[in-house]
Amino acid sequence: MGALLEWDQRLFTRVATARVPGADPALRRLSHAANHGRLWLGTAAGIGLVGGPAGRRAALRGLGSLALASFTVNTLVKWSARRPRPLLEGVPAIRHLTRQPHTTSFPSGHSASAAAFATAVALESTRYGLLVAPVAAAVAFSRVYVGVHYPGDVLAGVAIGAAAAALTCRWWPPRPVVPERERPAARAPALPLGKGLVVIVDDQAGAGAPPPHARRLRAVLPEAEVIERGPDDDLAELLAAAADRAVENGGALGFCGGDAGAGVAARAAAERGLALAVFPGGTADRFALDVGVRDLEDTAGAVARGEGVSVDIGVARSGAGEDTWFLNEFSIGPYPELTRVRGRLERRRPAAPTTALALARVLGTARPVELNVNGRPRRLWLLLAGNGRFVPEGLVPAFRPRLDDDLLDVRLVDAGRRLARTRTVAAAVLGTLEHSRVYEAERVPWLELDGIAGADILALDGEPLSGATGLRLEKEYRALVVYRPVRGRGEPVREARGAAATARRRRRVRGRRLPADRGPSDPPSIP
């Protein structure tokens, strides 16, 4: 230990007495700008404003990581180490800060905050991470250069900050920039300038941010037919008429709005053999992001080049023979409210375990649901059936790496066990929900539900589903082609009609494909 401290002192002396031309005033101002996280708060605001969904996620994760690192350093570590600050005898006066810090030296809080913010931003966006990293490194170096920290203090702060950013992934995994490249590509009609594309814009879905989506669409696809939904228009009828016009034009159907409307558009397109262009325009746009579309320009480029992928569609079949399609998930219980509460908490308390807090709020007022799952009576707090495998494990999954696995991702919380609610929240706080005995998860090809009491507990893609007491959940395998920029080379290209024909053949096959660890005649393992 003595040798390390001696090395630390010698290195501090060399840095503090070094002369870097033009660096004295710049590094002093930079170090001052980082006080109380002001520099990173301003950077986060800028990234959030100009960076779109990826920028907002990067800014949110950066602020959460900064808060966690700052709490760890200032509340836990500094007051246990109590290392005195370096002496300023060898540091030129021009570098001295106007106000010298009065806290202990180990570790560097500025360095921890800088490393936490930069690492967190890089986890969400490599581009913004590369922009922020040099500034963060300069802040860390400045703390030694102006004479307020030893190099060891800075290195320890950087390690704590990076660990804090990595820890946020335990509760909120970063979304991959590009979904899995091995996903088979599907050929969609190339529509330069949008000729032949009929787009319905539903700004009532909660977007409506300037500039209006319709105007932006007309700018990037000037030859597309863009139709804005009026307040009295029936969305299903509007989409059906638009799909019929797209068939006549030999083009494709487009939709800009929320996920629930995208599900209606998906059905209209699939039933007519059309490719679908999904333009992000809702409050979440989960389906568009999972497909690999980040903004309107991404979709517009794919439409012009004819690039797309095949995706599955989830189907809820009622006993009356009515089918309702969903793109994201089917849920029983307060799952839609859970996602809304978690979203609000993430904006207000980015460093907190928001899943656990949301679970505590929602389950505190919820009531257990009694129903039969695959013929067996169950008493549940929540049931979620996702259209494809969600990650991470847990009740508020973040994203799907691919959308063509032909399986439902079923997750539920058993209300029949003792202290089920308390155990669920505790497991969510610790990040061990997948190991809890009150939580079950399985990937299955179909699911039978009956004896459902209460029409207000069912939802498809977050929208209520009423009047159903019994449902069979299934998948339509690669039933839809969706426009998406294809970034990988050499991927096999499948015709849209071929994908639809494959889906029809699979529906005629009695045995459905199951995971590799079960045979085709075995039933789903969730009782």
FIKOLVEX-34865 format. One record per residue (C-alpha): residue in one letter; residue number from 1; z, x, y. Coordinates in steps of 0.001 Angstrom, whole numbers, plus 500000, padded with zeros to 6 digits. Last residue first. Example, Ala and Ser with C-alpha at 12.3 -4.5 7.8 and 13.67 -1.06 7.14 Angstrom:
# FIKOLVEX-34865
S; 2; 507140; 513670; 498940;
A; 1; 507800; 512300; 495500;
***
This chain:
# FIKOLVEX-34865
P; 527; 483343; 450119; 474410;
I; 526; 481480; 452970; 476150;
S; 525; 479742; 454804; 473289;
P; 524; 476361; 453167; 473765;
P; 523; 475076; 451931; 470415;
D; 522; 473692; 454342; 467777;
S; 521; 470235; 453606; 466385;
P; 520; 468403; 456264; 468382;
G; 519; 470826; 459036; 467306;
R; 518; 473480; 460456; 469545;
D; 517; 474124; 464010; 470832;
A; 516; 470662; 464324; 472372;
P; 515; 471226; 461533; 474863;
L; 514; 469585; 458210; 474012;
R; 513; 465999; 456981; 474061;
R; 512; 465628; 453252; 473426;
G; 511; 464905; 451779; 470044;
R; 510; 462826; 448582; 470152;
V; 509; 459708; 450035; 471707;
R; 508; 457824; 447431; 473743;
R; 507; 459550; 448496; 476957;
R; 506; 458512; 452098; 476262;
R; 505; 454852; 451099; 476132;
R; 504; 455107; 449367; 479488;
A; 503; 456781; 452431; 481065;
T; 502; 454082; 454713; 479683;
A; 501; 451413; 452439; 481167;
A; 500; 453126; 452631; 484568;
A; 499; 453217; 456440; 484388;
G; 498; 449554; 456536; 483350;
R; 497; 448628; 454269; 486238;
A; 496; 450346; 456609; 488673;
E; 495; 448433; 459564; 487226;
R; 494; 450508; 462448; 486044;
V; 493; 450330; 465966; 487417;
P; 492; 452125; 468743; 485554;
E; 491; 453896; 471113; 487917;
G; 490; 451952; 474311; 488536;
R; 489; 453346; 474905; 492011;
G; 488; 456678; 473568; 493291;
R; 487; 457055; 472165; 496795;
V; 486; 455763; 468667; 496123;
P; 485; 456440; 466617; 499266;
R; 484; 457503; 463117; 498132;
Y; 483; 455656; 459819; 497837;
V; 482; 457205; 457504; 495251;
V; 481; 455561; 456449; 491989;
L; 480; 457353; 453627; 490211;
A; 479; 458062; 452542; 486644;
R; 478; 459132; 455958; 485473;
Y; 477; 461292; 454310; 482782;
E; 476; 462387; 450789; 483686;
K; 475; 466114; 451027; 483010;
E; 474; 468615; 448531; 481643;
L; 473; 471705; 446547; 482653;
R; 472; 472311; 443328; 480762;
L; 471; 474160; 440733; 482789;
G; 470; 476576; 437818; 482341;
T; 469; 478503; 435743; 484878;
A; 468; 475947; 436011; 487681;
G; 467; 476009; 433647; 490696;
S; 466; 476073; 436183; 493482;
L; 465; 474947; 439777; 493921;
P; 464; 476345; 441405; 497062;
E; 463; 474522; 444406; 498615;
G; 462; 475782; 447972; 498095;
D; 461; 472764; 449079; 496075;
L; 460; 473408; 446105; 493789;
A; 459; 476818; 444471; 494128;
L; 458; 479151; 442318; 492041;
I; 457; 482731; 441487; 493041;
D; 456; 482047; 438352; 495101;
A; 455; 480789; 436301; 492160;
G; 454; 484213; 436031; 490546;
A; 453; 484846; 436106; 486804;
I; 452; 482492; 438154; 484650;
G; 451; 482513; 436855; 481080;
D; 450; 479570; 439074; 480252;
L; 449; 478389; 442668; 480608;
E; 448; 475974; 444446; 478260;
L; 447; 474995; 448043; 479095;
W; 446; 471778; 449945; 478443;
P; 445; 470409; 453468; 477983;
V; 444; 473831; 455174; 478223;
R; 443; 475399; 458074; 480122;
E; 442; 479161; 457998; 479822;
A; 441; 482221; 458149; 482063;
E; 440; 485812; 456985; 481707;
Y; 439; 488768; 457294; 484096;
V; 438; 492316; 456160; 483328;
R; 437; 492770; 459103; 480964;
S; 436; 492124; 461619; 483759;
H; 435; 489994; 464687; 482988;
E; 434; 486998; 463665; 485148;
L; 433; 489414; 462861; 487969;
T; 432; 490620; 466445; 488228;
G; 431; 489906; 467137; 491916;
L; 430; 493618; 467293; 492721;
V; 429; 493412; 464481; 495286;
A; 428; 491117; 462424; 492998;
A; 427; 493553; 462845; 490099;
A; 426; 496417; 461587; 492275;
V; 425; 494372; 458555; 493391;
T; 424; 493496; 457627; 489806;
R; 423; 497036; 458159; 488554;
T; 422; 498452; 455877; 491239;
R; 421; 495924; 453141; 490471;
A; 420; 496392; 453346; 486696;
L; 419; 500194; 453223; 486837;
R; 418; 500258; 452212; 483142;
R; 417; 496888; 451690; 481538;
G; 416; 495013; 448382; 481418;
A; 415; 493333; 448876; 484798;
D; 414; 490747; 451260; 483343;
V; 413; 488643; 452989; 485985;
L; 412; 484905; 453080; 485312;
R; 411; 481828; 455285; 485345;
V; 410; 478398; 454526; 483843;
D; 409; 475404; 456799; 484553;
L; 408; 472478; 454719; 483284;
L; 407; 469741; 456598; 481455;
D; 406; 465936; 456911; 481583;
D; 405; 466161; 460501; 482989;
D; 404; 463632; 459933; 485788;
L; 403; 465579; 460098; 489061;
R; 402; 466573; 463748; 489313;
P; 401; 469359; 465816; 490908;
R; 400; 471242; 462644; 491850;
F; 399; 473556; 462605; 494880;
A; 398; 477136; 462318; 496170;
P; 397; 479260; 460514; 493611;
V; 396; 482124; 458305; 494836;
L; 395; 483966; 457441; 491620;
G; 394; 484034; 460866; 490050;
E; 393; 481912; 463563; 488449;
P; 392; 479726; 465252; 491025;
V; 391; 476942; 464410; 490683;
F; 390; 475077; 461263; 489745;
R; 389; 472950; 460919; 486632;
G; 388; 470287; 458224; 486892;
N; 387; 470316; 454646; 488227;
G; 386; 474085; 454517; 488503;
A; 385; 476380; 452059; 486729;
L; 384; 479752; 451820; 488492;
L; 383; 482785; 449893; 487256;
L; 382; 486052; 449595; 489155;
W; 381; 489605; 448345; 488678;
L; 380; 489007; 447297; 485116;
R; 379; 490417; 444989; 482438;
R; 378; 488210; 445050; 479347;
P; 377; 487338; 442619; 476580;
R; 376; 484831; 444081; 474090;
G; 375; 481332; 442686; 473637;
N; 374; 479440; 445569; 475210;
V; 373; 481781; 445339; 478206;
N; 372; 483517; 441947; 478372;
L; 371; 485146; 440991; 481662;
E; 370; 488419; 441056; 483601;
V; 369; 488463; 442552; 487080;
P; 368; 491637; 444066; 488528;
R; 367; 492586; 443114; 492089;
A; 366; 491971; 445235; 495180;
T; 365; 494336; 445628; 498168;
G; 364; 495821; 449057; 497415;
L; 363; 492721; 450009; 495425;
V; 362; 490706; 450190; 498642;
R; 361; 493137; 452175; 500767;
A; 360; 494265; 454609; 498070;
L; 359; 490702; 455102; 496841;
A; 358; 489532; 455902; 500380;
L; 357; 492305; 458469; 500807;
A; 356; 491483; 460061; 497443;
T; 355; 487767; 460261; 498214;
T; 354; 488475; 461601; 501701;
P; 353; 490323; 464718; 500570;
A; 352; 490852; 465732; 504224;
A; 351; 488969; 468444; 506130;
P; 350; 486365; 466099; 507604;
R; 349; 488942; 463667; 508992;
R; 348; 487179; 461250; 511378;
R; 347; 483584; 461439; 510137;
E; 346; 484564; 461856; 506500;
L; 345; 487039; 458995; 506842;
R; 344; 484336; 456577; 508003;
G; 343; 482083; 457523; 505090;
R; 342; 484956; 457164; 502622;
V; 341; 485714; 453671; 503883;
R; 340; 482076; 452624; 503488;
T; 339; 481803; 454108; 499982;
L; 338; 484999; 452347; 498853;
E; 337; 483864; 449047; 500378;
P; 336; 480714; 449188; 498261;
Y; 335; 482839; 450111; 495190;
P; 334; 485286; 447196; 495564;
G; 333; 484807; 445757; 492068;
I; 332; 481729; 445704; 489875;
S; 331; 478880; 448044; 490767;
F; 330; 475162; 448492; 490208;
E; 329; 473703; 451700; 491573;
N; 328; 470908; 453510; 493378;
L; 327; 467432; 451971; 493031;
F; 326; 468265; 448425; 491992;
W; 325; 466144; 445622; 490544;
T; 324; 467168; 442025; 489917;
D; 323; 465739; 440216; 486913;
E; 322; 466143; 436495; 486305;
G; 321; 466035; 435282; 482697;
A; 320; 468898; 432829; 483064;
G; 319; 471185; 435165; 481127;
S; 318; 470791; 437726; 483871;
R; 317; 468857; 440988; 483681;
A; 316; 470056; 443775; 486015;
V; 315; 467241; 446341; 486221;
G; 314; 467406; 449982; 487284;
I; 313; 464179; 451655; 488374;
D; 312; 463091; 455059; 487135;
V; 311; 461142; 457522; 489262;
S; 310; 457708; 459171; 489157;
V; 309; 457015; 461822; 491784;
G; 308; 454624; 462067; 494710;
E; 307; 452010; 464054; 496606;
G; 306; 448844; 462420; 497989;
R; 305; 448293; 464923; 500810;
A; 304; 448480; 462471; 503744;
V; 303; 451232; 460460; 502109;
A; 302; 453251; 463611; 501367;
G; 301; 452999; 464693; 505004;
A; 300; 454104; 461288; 506250;
T; 299; 457058; 461297; 503861;
D; 298; 458352; 464626; 505131;
E; 297; 457630; 463617; 508754;
L; 296; 459790; 460522; 508461;
D; 295; 462813; 462557; 507415;
R; 294; 464603; 464247; 504511;
V; 293; 462540; 463140; 501512;
G; 292; 463515; 464710; 498184;
V; 291; 463836; 461668; 495928;
D; 290; 467610; 461914; 496251;
L; 289; 467328; 461881; 500058;
A; 288; 465084; 458805; 500013;
F; 287; 467435; 456972; 497633;
R; 286; 470530; 457768; 499667;
D; 285; 469054; 456626; 502970;
A; 284; 472586; 456289; 504442;
T; 283; 472423; 454266; 507684;
G; 282; 468822; 453210; 507288;
G; 281; 465531; 454655; 508530;
P; 280; 464349; 457240; 506030;
F; 279; 460667; 456503; 505250;
V; 278; 459972; 455492; 501654;
A; 277; 456269; 455582; 500730;
L; 276; 455647; 453588; 497544;
A; 275; 452704; 453999; 495160;
L; 274; 451112; 450756; 494071;
G; 273; 450758; 449359; 490550;
R; 272; 451164; 445778; 491741;
E; 271; 454530; 445071; 490095;
A; 270; 455692; 448581; 491007;
A; 269; 455000; 448148; 494733;
A; 268; 456762; 444788; 495158;
R; 267; 459674; 446009; 493041;
A; 266; 460077; 449180; 495044;
A; 265; 459909; 447260; 498326;
V; 264; 462835; 445086; 497262;
G; 263; 464791; 448200; 496309;
A; 262; 463874; 449840; 499618;
G; 261; 465380; 446832; 501378;
A; 260; 468733; 447514; 499720;
D; 259; 468460; 451226; 500521;
G; 258; 468048; 450715; 504257;
G; 257; 464928; 450782; 506408;
C; 256; 461396; 452131; 506537;
F; 255; 459053; 450847; 503835;
G; 254; 455537; 451812; 502817;
L; 253; 453035; 450293; 500413;
A; 252; 449928; 452142; 499274;
G; 251; 446146; 452191; 499670;
G; 250; 443144; 450540; 498005;
N; 249; 442831; 448315; 501067;
E; 248; 443014; 445092; 499041;
V; 247; 446021; 446452; 497124;
A; 246; 447703; 447435; 500419;
R; 245; 447134; 443906; 501716;
D; 244; 448878; 442472; 498647;
A; 243; 451764; 444909; 499146;
A; 242; 452151; 443803; 502768;
A; 241; 452297; 440145; 501706;
A; 240; 454955; 440941; 499088;
L; 239; 456913; 443036; 501602;
L; 238; 457027; 440225; 504158;
E; 237; 457995; 437700; 501524;
A; 236; 460870; 439878; 500297;
L; 235; 462024; 440638; 503851;
D; 234; 462170; 437007; 504995;
D; 233; 461359; 437127; 508699;
D; 232; 463670; 435410; 511198;
P; 231; 464933; 438547; 512996;
G; 230; 461451; 440089; 513010;
R; 229; 460349; 442842; 510690;
E; 228; 458073; 445397; 512323;
I; 227; 454644; 445918; 510778;
V; 226; 452896; 449307; 510793;
E; 225; 449307; 449404; 509511;
A; 224; 448565; 453103; 509049;
E; 223; 445758; 454752; 511038;
P; 222; 448040; 456600; 513485;
L; 221; 450294; 458134; 510802;
V; 220; 452536; 460604; 512709;
A; 219; 452522; 458693; 516030;
R; 218; 452434; 455220; 514533;
L; 217; 455436; 456144; 512407;
R; 216; 457362; 457390; 515425;
R; 215; 456701; 454156; 517294;
A; 214; 457826; 452050; 514353;
H; 213; 460964; 454139; 513936;
P; 212; 462125; 453518; 517472;
P; 211; 462799; 456780; 519400;
P; 210; 465639; 456200; 519687;
A; 209; 468057; 455062; 516987;
G; 208; 467350; 451644; 515484;
A; 207; 469135; 452476; 512240;
G; 206; 471331; 449681; 510927;
A; 205; 469119; 447866; 508448;
Q; 204; 467831; 445622; 511258;
D; 203; 465309; 448373; 511982;
D; 202; 463274; 447050; 509068;
V; 201; 459850; 448660; 509371;
I; 200; 457246; 447424; 506867;
V; 199; 454452; 449908; 506268;
V; 198; 450905; 449225; 505037;
L; 197; 449044; 452419; 504106;
G; 196; 445241; 452208; 503804;
K; 195; 444589; 454972; 506350;
G; 194; 447863; 456865; 506848;
L; 193; 446386; 459745; 508892;
P; 192; 444956; 461041; 505605;
L; 191; 445833; 458688; 502726;
A; 190; 445958; 460643; 499463;
P; 189; 446598; 458120; 496697;
A; 188; 449542; 459104; 494494;
R; 187; 449510; 461582; 491659;
A; 186; 452786; 462024; 489866;
A; 185; 454852; 465201; 489706;
P; 184; 457129; 465820; 486764;
R; 183; 460685; 466832; 487756;
E; 182; 460967; 470507; 486883;
R; 181; 461591; 471323; 490527;
E; 180; 465003; 469700; 490589;
P; 179; 465673; 468179; 494002;
V; 178; 465055; 470352; 497077;
V; 177; 467729; 471069; 499696;
P; 176; 470512; 470525; 497165;
R; 175; 473327; 468291; 498446;
P; 174; 476604; 470120; 498901;
P; 173; 479461; 469021; 496646;
W; 172; 482208; 467019; 498422;
W; 171; 485637; 467084; 496816;
R; 170; 485537; 470469; 495074;
C; 169; 482798; 471620; 497424;
T; 168; 485412; 471680; 500197;
L; 167; 487067; 474561; 498365;
A; 166; 484052; 476810; 498931;
A; 165; 484446; 476433; 502691;
A; 164; 488160; 477259; 502450;
A; 163; 487402; 480281; 500263;
A; 162; 484931; 481605; 502842;
G; 161; 487553; 481219; 505577;
I; 160; 490302; 482889; 503559;
A; 159; 488069; 485858; 502701;
V; 158; 486932; 486233; 506316;
G; 157; 490547; 486154; 507496;
A; 156; 491534; 488849; 505007;
L; 155; 488644; 491037; 506159;
V; 154; 489634; 490521; 509801;
D; 153; 493292; 491391; 509247;
G; 152; 492247; 494468; 507276;
P; 151; 490070; 495590; 510193;
Y; 150; 493186; 495554; 512443;
H; 149; 493359; 492874; 515086;
V; 148; 493781; 492458; 518862;
G; 147; 491930; 495585; 520047;
V; 146; 488843; 494196; 521760;
Y; 145; 486619; 495805; 519118;
V; 144; 488806; 494619; 516233;
R; 143; 488539; 490953; 517212;
S; 142; 484930; 491485; 518257;
F; 141; 483906; 492289; 514683;
A; 140; 484929; 488805; 513495;
V; 139; 483150; 487129; 516410;
A; 138; 480022; 489218; 515796;
A; 137; 480008; 488243; 512130;
A; 136; 480248; 484565; 513077;
V; 135; 477374; 484939; 515527;
P; 134; 475269; 486704; 512898;
A; 133; 476059; 483943; 510331;
V; 132; 475181; 480940; 512550;
L; 131; 471395; 481299; 512548;
L; 130; 471141; 482209; 508870;
G; 129; 473403; 479257; 508002;
Y; 128; 471181; 476959; 510033;
R; 127; 468209; 477818; 507853;
T; 126; 470171; 477926; 504602;
S; 125; 471415; 474382; 505192;
E; 124; 474289; 472681; 503362;
L; 123; 476120; 475652; 501858;
A; 122; 475018; 477781; 504829;
V; 121; 476916; 475478; 507206;
A; 120; 480060; 475831; 505100;
T; 119; 479800; 479599; 504988;
A; 118; 479290; 479868; 508756;
F; 117; 482181; 477530; 509582;
A; 116; 484650; 479119; 507185;
A; 115; 483666; 482656; 508172;
A; 114; 484114; 481933; 511886;
S; 113; 487395; 480077; 511370;
A; 112; 488821; 482856; 509205;
S; 111; 487649; 485521; 511631;
H; 110; 489287; 483764; 514583;
G; 109; 492493; 483282; 512600;
S; 108; 492728; 486995; 511814;
P; 107; 495264; 487555; 509025;
F; 106; 497648; 489219; 509741;
S; 105; 498307; 489918; 513434;
T; 104; 501351; 487893; 514401;
T; 103; 501157; 485437; 517269;
H; 102; 501383; 486401; 520945;
P; 101; 497681; 486723; 521726;
Q; 100; 496733; 488791; 524811;
R; 99; 495556; 486806; 527773;
T; 98; 492815; 488316; 529924;
L; 97; 491467; 490105; 526876;
H; 96; 491220; 493871; 527064;
R; 95; 487727; 495276; 526652;
I; 94; 487374; 496733; 530131;
A; 93; 490755; 498436; 529670;
P; 92; 489363; 500798; 527042;
V; 91; 491316; 500580; 523739;
G; 90; 493295; 503714; 522855;
E; 89; 496694; 502488; 524107;
L; 88; 496190; 498876; 523016;
L; 87; 498747; 498901; 520217;
P; 86; 497794; 496823; 517199;
R; 85; 499472; 493425; 516670;
P; 84; 502601; 493168; 514518;
R; 83; 502394; 491954; 510888;
R; 82; 504488; 488841; 510305;
A; 81; 503161; 488227; 506721;
S; 80; 504904; 484890; 505999;
W; 79; 504363; 483399; 509433;
K; 78; 500682; 484286; 509450;
V; 77; 499949; 482923; 505971;
L; 76; 501028; 479281; 505806;
T; 75; 500694; 477444; 509106;
N; 74; 498292; 479538; 511157;
V; 73; 496092; 480855; 508360;
T; 72; 495978; 477840; 506053;
F; 71; 495652; 475315; 508880;
S; 70; 492844; 477317; 510480;
A; 69; 491000; 477588; 507172;
L; 68; 491239; 473837; 506491;
A; 67; 490157; 472927; 510027;
L; 66; 487234; 475344; 509890;
S; 65; 486164; 474007; 506488;
G; 64; 486143; 470448; 507806;
L; 63; 484251; 471460; 510919;
G; 62; 481602; 473281; 508895;
R; 61; 481287; 470465; 506364;
L; 60; 480621; 467985; 509171;
A; 59; 478163; 470286; 510933;
A; 58; 476247; 470973; 507723;
R; 57; 476148; 467283; 506838;
R; 56; 474880; 466463; 510325;
G; 55; 472258; 469196; 510114;
A; 54; 471018; 467970; 506744;
P; 53; 470764; 464393; 508064;
G; 52; 468819; 465463; 511196;
G; 51; 469277; 468956; 512606;
V; 50; 468941; 468363; 516330;
L; 49; 472113; 466460; 517221;
G; 48; 474332; 467613; 514359;
I; 47; 473363; 471240; 514845;
G; 46; 474209; 471036; 518565;
A; 45; 477540; 469306; 518017;
A; 44; 478466; 471801; 515305;
T; 43; 477690; 474705; 517613;
G; 42; 479876; 473212; 520347;
L; 41; 482777; 472751; 517957;
W; 40; 482163; 476237; 516599;
L; 39; 482473; 477933; 520000;
R; 38; 485524; 475862; 520906;
G; 37; 487369; 476790; 517688;
H; 36; 490727; 477190; 519472;
N; 35; 489500; 480450; 521032;
A; 34; 485944; 481301; 519912;
A; 33; 484693; 481597; 523495;
H; 32; 487278; 484353; 524167;
S; 31; 485899; 486522; 521375;
L; 30; 482370; 485958; 522671;
R; 29; 483419; 486861; 526206;
R; 28; 485000; 490134; 525048;
L; 27; 482005; 490854; 522804;
A; 26; 479578; 490456; 525714;
P; 25; 481672; 492355; 528286;
D; 24; 482086; 495472; 526095;
A; 23; 478817; 495353; 524153;
G; 22; 476414; 496770; 526751;
P; 21; 476254; 500173; 525059;
V; 20; 478580; 500331; 522015;
R; 19; 481378; 502841; 522720;
A; 18; 483789; 503522; 519893;
T; 17; 487507; 503798; 520710;
A; 16; 488497; 500485; 519158;
V; 15; 486235; 500986; 516144;
R; 14; 487504; 504480; 515287;
T; 13; 491141; 503583; 515954;
F; 12; 490901; 500454; 513801;
L; 11; 489432; 502480; 510944;
R; 10; 492314; 504954; 511135;
Q; 9; 494916; 502159; 511153;
D; 8; 493346; 500373; 508160;
W; 7; 493160; 503619; 506202;
E; 6; 496866; 504200; 506877;
L; 5; 497690; 500645; 505838;
L; 4; 495700; 501070; 502647;
A; 3; 497398; 504399; 501848;
G; 2; 500835; 502836; 502368;
M; 1; 500000; 500000; 500000;
***
